Amino acid sequence: MPVVKQYEEMDTIVIGEIESGDCRVDDQCLTMPNCARVEIKNIYYEDRETDSCVCAQN
């Protein structure tokens, strides 16, 4: 997922659009280029919290 914006306050918050596949809350991912392991804790789509997202949603 290309990251459009990133905020760091209490936790890191990233905003982007999935180019392929899907993701769900509690999925484990790697950020690039530093290969940091992250866990998806929340997903929001159109100002609503959801448990998953698919390609082309942003």
SULMOKA-V528021 format. One record per backbone hydrogen bond with DSSP energy under -1.0 kcal/mol. NH is the residue of the N-H (numbers start at 1). CO is the residue of the C=O. Records with the same first field share a line. If there is no record, write none. Layout:
# SULMOKA-V528021
NH->CO + CO
This chain:
# SULMOKA-V528021
4->15
5->15
7->13
9->11
13->7
15->5
17->2
18->57
23->53
25->51
26->40
27->24
29->38
31->36
35->31
38->29
40->27
45->48
48->45
50->43
53->23
55->21
56->18
57->54
